[in-house]
């Protein structure tokens, strides 16, 4: 999760320095894990 937070800071403060390929890699590699974690958290709250 820290990696995503660091990226969000870069995105907010260095928008034009972000490469589209970097964004795509995050979507492909990290988003599925984040989605699974969020589903587990939601399930635990039920």
VENGI-V832834 format. One record per pair of residues at least 4 apart in sequence whose ideal C-beta (glycine too) atoms are under 6 Angstrom apart, sorted by the first residue. I is the first residue (numbers start at 0). J is the second residue. D is the distance in whole Angstrom. If there is no record, write none. Layout:
i = {I,I}
j = {J,J}
d = {D,D}
//
This chain:
i = {9,10,24,25,26,29}
j = {13,17,28,29,30,33}
d = {5,6,6,5,5,6}
//
